[in-house]
Amino acid sequence: MNIYVSNLSFNVQDEDLREFFAEYGEVSSAKVITDKFTQKSRGFGFVEMPNDEAAQKAIAELDGGVVEGRTIRVTVAKPREESSNRGGGGSFQKRSYSNNRY
């Protein structure tokens, strides 16, 4: 199960996130999302746990917990939606220009 963790302290690292969840069962991966330019934490991350029962228990017990003075939110991650406009700057409609006014 893929788990979304938000409102993380900017000091939390991947290994810290893994340790929070390892208490509940096997953790396949734990990743704090960072800004691609500054490499600083964006305050959220994802944890993958292969056992759904252990993952549900971790979500129930960790959601609303306080880590480094911040109340974290822990939920089941929603699947990423593919967008046809991904990375774009809004919609662009091609215009045709003509000198023929009549």
N, C-alpha and C positions, 0 to 999 in steps of 0.2 A: 504494500500500500504506500502511496506517495502522500507525504504529510507536509503541509505548509505551516511555517512558523513565522509569525510577524511580531513587530515591536521589539526586536532584539537590540540589546546594547551594541553600539558600534565596536566594542571590544571583543565581542564573541567571535570565535574562529570556528572553522570546520570541525576541529577535534573537540571543542567544547560542546558543540551541538550534538556530535556523535555520543559523547559521554552522557548528556541529559537523557537520551533515548535508550542507550545500551542497558540501563537499569531494568528496562521493560522487555528486552529481548534483542534478537539479532538485528543489527543495523547494516543494511547493504551499502548505503551511502549517506553522507551528510554534507551539505554544501551551503555555506553562507554566500549569498549573492553580493558581488562587488561591482562597483562602478568600473566600466572598462577603461576609463582614462586615468582616474586617480587610484584605482585598486582599493579604495576604502569601502567598507561594508555599506550596503544600502538598507540594513536593518531588518532583513528578512532572509529566509532560507528554506531549504527543502530537505526532508529526511525520507529515505526509502527503507521500509521494513517489510521483509518477505512474509511474516506471519501477521495476518489481518487481525487476529484476536489480540495479539500483543500490541499492535499498532493502535487499536481502538482503546485499549487500556491506557496507553501512553497519552493519547489525545485527551481522554477523560481526566486524567490526573495532572497533566502538565498545563492544560488550558487555564489561563487565569493565574498561573504561578508567577512569582516575582524572581527575576534573574537580574542581578546587578542593578537593583532599584527600579526595574521596568517590568510592568505586567505584560507577559507575553500572551499571544493568541496562538492557539494550536488547532488546526482544522484539517480535514481531508482536502488534499490539493485538488482543484478543479482541472480538468484537462485543458491544455493550452489550445485556444481557438486560433485556427489559421485565418489570416486576413489577406484579402487580395490587395489591400492597401498598405501592407506591412512595410515599414521603413520609408514610406513615401511622405510627401508633403501635402496631403490633401488630394482631392480629385482634380484632374486636369482634363478639360474637354478641348479637343482639337477643333480649331475654327478654320473655316476655309474663307480666304479673302479673294475677292474678285474686283476687277476694275469695271466690270460690266454692271452698270446701275439700272439698266432698263430691261 
